[in-house]
Amino acid sequence: MKSANKVSEAGQVAEQVALGGEGTNKVMWKKLTGGLLVVIGYLLSPLCWWNDLFFNLPIASFFGYLFSWLSPDLFVPCSIVGYWLSNIAGILLMQAGALDVLQGQPKERNLKKELFTGLVSSTVYTGVILALIQFKILDTPVLFSGG
């Protein structure tokens, strides 16, 4: 009787390990994809100082180019919007990836709340940078000088 109980207990332990292994694989996969989102988001975000030349400006130019088919006058304004959107996308990707990496178990996510939080934080970040430039705490590049 004792050996039957031991076999039954061993089977239950093996089943839990197998299920736990599957759950562990899901968690590890979620953390891996979250880490990838953080890296891609960082490359698109304004936190990366060298990203503009390789990522954001080509994306912004392509965005402006698409809208320039409607009117050539839309190229520059839509390029600026495309640049801003690529930076916002980077911050949102970093936020989503960080949630995946830092959470222990996958939880139900509220996409609207995450999007709203990301847009608000990105807009506040942009406003802070503009205020620092306006109050002459940060210098603007020579590209913006009048002469």
Secondary structure, 3 states (H helix, E strand, C coil): CHHHHHHHHHHHHHHHHHHHHHHHHHHHHHHHHHHHHHHHHHHHCCCCCCHHHHHHHHHHHHHHHHHHCCCHHHHHHHHHHHHHHHHHHHHHHHHHHHHHHHCCCCCCCCHHHHHHHHHHHHHHHHHHHHHHHHCCCCCCCHHHCCC
